């Protein structure tokens, strides 16, 4: 499911239990278990850095509150016809609200 990423995932490696539920549930398969162990002796999940759709399924299936944060990338601004009023300013920078 290659394509431009529409989201970004951050995983707190010390909160992750290494259960793999997020890895198995991720539709674009952009999560994997890390080869190295965290301080609890488990292989935490990690984001590969590409193909995230920002769907949030990993966030909702994770049994550890606060281990996963999903950011949805803001859509690029569309070209406006000449003479059209400017769009209202949006806050949030490059990312929309996090789940």
ZIRA-V622871 format. One record per backbone hydrogen bond with DSSP energy under -0.5 kcal/mol. NH is the residue of the N-H (numbers start at 0). CO is the residue of the C=O. If there is no record, write none. Layout:
nh=NH co=CO
nh=NH co=CO
This chain:
nh=5 co=51
nh=6 co=51
nh=7 co=70
nh=9 co=68
nh=11 co=66
nh=12 co=10
nh=14 co=11
nh=15 co=11
nh=23 co=19
nh=24 co=20
nh=25 co=21
nh=26 co=24
nh=28 co=25
nh=31 co=45
nh=33 co=43
nh=37 co=41
nh=40 co=37
nh=43 co=41
nh=45 co=31
nh=47 co=29
nh=59 co=55
nh=60 co=56
nh=61 co=57
nh=64 co=62
nh=66 co=63
nh=68 co=9
nh=70 co=7
nh=71 co=96
nh=72 co=5
nh=72 co=70
nh=73 co=93
nh=83 co=80
nh=94 co=91
nh=95 co=71
nh=98 co=69
